Structure formats: structure tokens, C-alpha cells
Amino acid sequence: PAFLPVLLDIGLVFFALVGSYWLRFEGALSDFHLLQLLLLSLLLPFVRIAFSA
């Protein structure tokens, strides 16, 4: 199905959010790195859509 990659991306973004917050809580990530990860995970679906179009 066409929306399967979108579901995968949503799962990846959710995983990245949970993982990055956990790492932040553990003290392994600074706020700057957390922001970078969040931006990258949010951009990922758009990049995939752009390449698949």
C-alpha cells in the first residue's frame, strides 16, 4: 500500500521522540542535540515523499 511508508515514518518519528527524550533524561544528550534529532525526525517523511514523487 502507498501509505505504508508513511506509517513507518510515523513509527520512526515516535521512536525517535521517545528515544531522544529518554537519552535527554539519562543526561546523554544536550538540548541542542535533542533539537537536532527532533528536526531530523520531522523532516524524514517529507524527504521520503519528495524522493518517491
N, C-alpha and C positions, 0 to 999 in steps of 0.2 A: 504493500500500500504506500501511497505517496506521503501520508502523514506519519509513517513510522519513524523516519529520521527526526522529525520534529519532536515526537515523543521521547526519542533517545536524547535529543538535546535538552529537553526539559528535565529529564532524569540526570543528565550530566551537570546542568546548572544547579539543580537541587543538591546533588552530591558535593559539588564544589562549594556551595554556600555552607552546608553543614560541616564539611571538612575544614574549610578555612576558618570558620568560627571556632571550631574545636582546637585547631592549631593556635589560633589567637589566644584562646583561653589557656592553653598549655604554655603560652609565652614564646612559642617558636616563631611566631610571625609578628612583625611590626604593623602598625596601622597602614603604612604606605604599601607594604606588600599585600595586605588584605585588600586594599583598594584596587591594586593592580589585578589581583586574582578575580575580584568581582567584575571588573570591567572586561577582562578577557572572557570570562564565562558568559557574560551577557552578549558579547559580540559574536561568539561562536555560532549561534543559529543563523545570524544574518550573513556571516561569511559562507556558511554551507548553502544557504538559499541563493546567494549570489553566484556560487560556482555551479550549482545544479541548474540554474536558469539558462 
